[in-house]
Amino acid sequence: MADRRGILKALGPGFLFAAVSVGVSHLVQSTRAGAGYGLTLGIVIVLAMALKYPLFEFGQRYAAATGTSLLEGYRKQGKWTLVVYMILTIGTMFTVLAAVTAVTAGLAFQLTGLDLSTPLWSALLIAACAVLIAVGRYPLLDKAIKLIMALLTVSTVAAVIAALPKFSGVDLWGPVDLTSVAAMGFIVGLVGWMPTGMDVAAWQSFWALARRRQTGYTPSLRETLFDFRLGYIGTGVLALLFLCLGTAVMFVEGVTPQKKAVDFAGQLIDLYTNTLGAWSRPVIGIAAFTTMFSTTLTVIDGFPRALHLTCRRFFGPETQKEVAASAVRTLGFWAWAGILIAGGMGIILFFMKDLLSLVNLATILSYVTGPFLGILAYRAMTAADVPEAYRPGRALRIHAIVGIVFLVGFFLFYLSTMDWSAS
């Protein structure tokens, strides 16, 4: 009974991980993988989830071990690591915000029918997120998202079961041309955000410390890992379910994913209505929109929080109450939030040719930063100041190294497929 109570008190960061992960990587990338290649890229999804696992786990493990965030682990390696982290974060955050907001805008149109442009919808959604963060209503949405995530999961499972007859007598394994720049670019992007960008490893440590202060309970390593693994495995299963839906409704029937955010959002909702019936359209519309809105909200909160705390690490070590404190009341947080919003909206207004191209760019950039952030997390987790009982064992260390080597090697292979002479 005591163990059960401890696990219940520890639950939370893993659900937040699932909430931020089940966004573009699932609703867009996994669906596109099924639409373009059938079940073939399911192997890539499983491989990415397996090889990147320890690099994400280290965020929550480090917080449990030290009572501080992963950023403090970076600082202890030298201030140069903070510079690297800031450069990598700034290099990806604008495209990440633009991509998740554009998808959310498309779903908002499908849900409401209000014929506003994608930039205008994006501006309204970002403003709503900023207000929610400013007035402190994020915890309320966090509670609601757990119910919405459950609804989306149940609906997706039901839709896949209903679509099973479409798999009968059809070749579900589409060919993948590994010499094609377009195919390899898509696969690199799929891995880059499967289950999410490596930035979230540091955010995991923020959430774990916030949960500890919220409950007043310090979970054991076993309880911490149970929470994380529950969220991590859940995101992997959902990614495969979206792959199956894309295969059943789009690959089998030869449907091409639309490039415009509004049109693709309509196709996404059609995945469910074509299998469950027209009655499910409003239910799925609300679930999908709320899921993506939560992702957008988390991005607008997460990047500025991380950069604000990183700047503070240049001036000294992390205090026990700092991460869970009200960062949203600080000038530094809102300065970074303003930079993030301005950059994200600038991409949507001036550089977004189509949704799928924007998603490809955002996910490939995240892929490039992944190995570097993974190395920083590995060095922090295996440092001498981390208690021995919390350090990863030999098998997990080898697992992490293999994951980093794979990410680097696969990207080099992708570069080898490109025709540099053409440029």
N, C-alpha and C positions, 0 to 999 in steps of 0.2 A: 504493500500500500504506500509506503514511504517513497519507494522508487517511482511509483505511478504519479504521485503528487509532484515529485521533483521534475519528472519529464513534462508534466502539464505546465509547470511554471517556466520551464526552459523553452517551450514551444513559442515561436514567434518569428525570430530571425529567418528561419527556414521558409516560413510562409511568405515573408517579404521578398526573399530571394526568388521564390516561385512567381510572385506577383510581378516583379520587375523583369524576370526572364520570359514569361509567357506574354510576349508582345510581338515585335516585328519578326524575331527569330522563329516563332511558331506560326502565327497567323499569316505571315507573308512568306518567309523563306522555306519553311517546311512544306507549306501548301504548294509553292512553286516547284519545289523538288519533286513532289508527287506528280504535279501536272506535267512537268517536262521529262521526267525520267522514270516514272512509275515508282516501284518499290526499291529500285536499285540503290538510290542514295540513302536508304535506311542504314546501310552499312557505314556510310560516312557519319551519320548522326550518332550511331552507337559508338563508333571509334572516337569521335570528338568528345562525347560525354565521358567516356572511360578515361581517355588520356588527360583531359583537363581537370578531372575530379580533384586530385590533391591540391592543385594550385588554387582552386576556389575554397577548399576546406581550410586551408591555412589561415584565411582571414578570421574565421570564427574560432579556430583552434588557438590562434595567437592571442585573441582577446580573452579566452578562457584561461590561458596560461599566465598572462602577465597583468591582466586588468587594464590594459591600455590598447589603443587601436593599432592597426598595422602600420599607420603612418609613423608611430613612435619607433616601430621596428625598422622602418626605413631610415629615420634620423640617426639611429644608433650605428648605422653602417657608414655614416658620413653625410654631410649636407649635400654632396654631389647627387646622392640618390633622390633627394627632394627636388633638385633641379630637373633630373631625368623624369621623375613622376609628373611634375608640372608640365613639362614640354609634351610628354605623351598624352596627358589628359587634355590639354588645350588643343592638341592636334586632332583630337577625335570628337570633342564634345559638341561642336557646332553641327556636324553632320548627323550625330546621334540624335540630337534634339530635333533637327529638321525632319529626319526620317520618321521618328515615332509620332511627331505632331502631324505630319502629312497623312499618315495612316489613320490617326484618330479623327482628323478632319473629314476624311472620306467616309468613315463610319458615322460621324455626326450628321452628315448630309443624308445618308441612307436611313438613319433613325428618325430624323425630324422632317425631311423633305424640303428644308429651307435651302433654296438655290443660291447659296453664297459661294464666292470663289474660295479655292483652297487657301490662299494667303489670308483672306478675311476670317475664315473659320479657324485657321491656325492662330491668328492674333487673339481671337476671342477665347480660345481654349487656353492659351498661355496666360492670358490675363486672369482667367478663372483659377488656374493653378497658383499663380502668384498670390491672389487674394486668399485662397485656402491656406497657403503656407503662412502668410502674414498674420491671419487671425487664429492660427493654431488649430484648424479643423482637420489637419491631416490624420490624427489618430481616429477620428470618426470614419473617414473614408477607409482607413486601414482595417477597421472592423467590418465595414461593408464589403470590402474586396474579398474577404475570406468566404462570404456567402456567395458572391458573384463567381469566384473561382470555382467553388463547388458546383454551381449551376452550369458553368461552361464545361467543366470536366464531365459531368453526368450527360449533358447534351451531346458532347463530342463522342463519348462512348456509345450512346444510343444511335447517333448518326452513322458511326462506323459499322455497328451491328446491322443497321438497316441497309447499309450499302454493300454488305457481304455478297449478295447475289450477283452484283456487277462484276465480281472477281472471277466468276465461274466461266471457264472455257476461253479465257483471254490471257494473252501474254502480258504479264504485269511488270516485266523486267526490261525497261527501256535501255538502249545502248548509251554509253557515255564515251565520248571521244576525248581522251586525255591529251591529245595533241591540239585540241581546239582552245584558243585563248578565251573565248566566251564561256565554254563549259568549265574550264579550269577556274576562271574568274568567279563564276557562280559558286563553285564548290569551296573555294577559298573564303568567300563571303559567308557561306553556310556554316563553315567551321568557326569563322571569326565570331559569330554571335550564337554559337550553340554551346551551352544554353543561353549565354549572354556575354557581354564584353568583360575582359579581365579587370576593368576598373572596379567592378562590383565586389571583388575580393576584399578591397579595403572597406567598402560600404558595409560588408558583412560584419566586420569588426565593430563599426559604429552601432549597427542594429543590436548586436549581441550585448554591448555595454549598456545601451539604452534599456534593453529588456531587463538586464540585471538590476538597474536602478529603479525601474518601474515596479518590479515585484519585490525588491529587497532580498532576493534569493540568488545565491551564487551557485550555478549548476556545476555538476561534475563534468569531467571530460566526456564520459559516456553519455550523459544527458544532452550535452551540447552537440555531440556528433549525431545522436539520434534525430534531433531537430533538423540539423543540416541535411542529413541523408534523406530524410522524409521529403523535404522540399526538392532536393536535387533529383532523386529518382522520379518524383512526380513530374518534374519538368521534362525529363527524358521520355517518359511514357506519353505525355501529351504531344511532344514533338512527333513521335511515331504515329500517333493517332491522326494528327493533321496531315502527315505524309500519306496515310491511307485514304483520307478524305480527298486529298488532291488527286490521288491515283484513281479512285473510284468515280469521281464526278467530272474530272477534267482530262486526265490522261486517257482513260478508257473511251471517252466520248470525243476526244480530239479538240478540247476547248483550250484556247490560248489565253494565258493571263493578260489582262488589260494593263496598260501602262499608266493611265490616269488614276489618281488616288480614289476618286469617287467611283469609277467603274470597277476597279479592283475590289473595293469594299463591297460593292454589290455582288460580285462573284463570290466573295468570301461568305456572305450570308446565304447565297444560293447553294453553297455546299450542304447546308443543313436543310433548307426548304425542299431541295430536290430529293432528299432521303426521308426526312421526318414529316414533311407536309407544310403547306402554307401557314398553318397555325403557329409554327415555330418561329416565323420571321421576326415578330416584335421581341420575343423572348431572347433569341440569339442576338438580335441587334443591340439590345440593352446590355447583354452579357459581354459581347465583343467590345462595344464602345467603352463600357466601364473598365474592362481589363486594360485597354489601350490608354484610357485616360489616367488610370492609376500608374501605368508605366511612364507616361509623360510627366505626371506630377512628381514621381520618384526621381526622374532625370533632372528636373528643374530644381529639386531639393538636393540631390546627391552630389552633382558636380560642384556647385558653389560651396557646399559644406566641406567637401574634400579639399578644394583649393584654399578655402579660408583657413582650415586647420593646418594645411601644409605650410602656408605662409607663417603661421604662428610657431611651427616647429623650427624655423630658422632662428628663433629667439630663445628657445629653451625646451626642456622636456615637457611631455604631456602631463597635466594634472589629473587627478582621479575623477573630478567632476566635469571636466571640460567637454568631452564628446557629447554627453547627453544634455548639456546645458542648452539654453535657448539661443543657438547660433543665429536663428532667424531675426533676432533683435540686434544683431551687430551690423555695423556699417560694412565690414569686410565681406560678409555673406551677401548682402544686397548689391555690393559693387560687382562681385563675380557673377551674381544672378543677372544683373543688367548686361554684362558683357556676353554671357551665354545666350540670353534672349535676343540681343541685337544680332549676334552672329548667326543664330539659328534662323531667325526671320529673314536675314539678308540672303541666306542660301535659298529659302523657299521663294522669295520674291524675285531674285535675279539669276539664280543658277540651277533651279530645278526644271530640267527638261521634261522628265517624267518620273513617276514614283519609283519604278523598278530600278532605273539608273541611279537615283539617289540612294536607295537601299543598298545597291551593289557597292557604291562608293563608301558609304558609312561602315558596312560590314567588313570590307577589305581593309580599311584604315584600322579598324579594331583588331583585325587579325595581325597586322604588322606590329602593333603595340603589345599584343598578348605575350610573346616570349620574354620581352624585357620586364614587364610587370610580374610575370611568373618567376623570373630569376630573382627579383627583389623580394618577393614573398618567400621564396625558398631560403634565401640567405637570412631573412629575418627569423624564420621558424626554426632554423638549425643553429642559431647563434648560441653562444655559451651562456648568456644570461637567461635563456628560456629554461624553466625547470625541466629536469631530465624526464619526469613522468609525462610531460606534455609534448616533448619533441617527437617528431615522426620516427618510426622505426626504420630499419634498413629497407624493408620491402616498400614502404611508402616513399622513402627518399628516392629509391631507384625508379619507382612509378612516376614521381614528379620529374625526374631528369629525363626519362624516356618521353614524357609528354612535351617538355620543352624542346628536346632534340627533334621530335616529330614535327612540331609547329614550324621550327626553323627550316628543316629539310623539305617539308612540303611546300613552303613558300618559295624556296630556291628552285624547286622543280617547276612551280608555276611560272617563275620568271624565265626559266629555260624554254618554255613553250611560246614565249612572245617573240614576235618578229621585230627585233630592234633595228634592223636595217631600214624598215619602212618608216621609222621616225627620223 
